Amino acid sequence: MPNELTFPLMVIGFFKSFDPNLNQTIFPNYINSLIGGVFGYLIIWLIIFFYKKVRKKEGMGLGDAKLLAVVGFWFGWFSIPFTIFMSSVVALIFVIPSLINKSRKMSSQIPFGPYIIIAVIFYVFFSNQIKTFLL
């Protein structure tokens, strides 16, 4: 997602939560939206920070943190753990075959954003079932 789109999507995601006619099962109220945006950004930022401290090199870009902040503002804090978990699973499903046949090395960079988007699509379609299962 281009950087010039990130901030407007965050703002729209937050302000849409003030609309009382929104579907509350998918879209949160403004408090959950704000918590989701901050939580989405901070969780990835902390992963980046600790990885850099331990490995002394960049492991992830801030674009992933911004994208997860957009997800949090749009779908609330409850969507963030599911999105991180599911995007990691989907990334593994797509990347492991290329590691096994040695067309990709363990040190290869893998763009994580597309997998975040796939996980969000899963969340949008199955949010009712996810919430029912977890709550």
Secondary structure, DSSP 8 states (H G I E B T S, - for coil): --HHHHHHHHHHHHHGGG-TTS-TTTS--HHHHHHHHHHHHHHHHHHHHHHHHHHSS--S-HHHHHHHHHHHHHH-TTHHHHHHHHHHHHHHHHHHHHHHTTSS-TT-----HHHHHHHHHHHHHHHHHHHHHH-
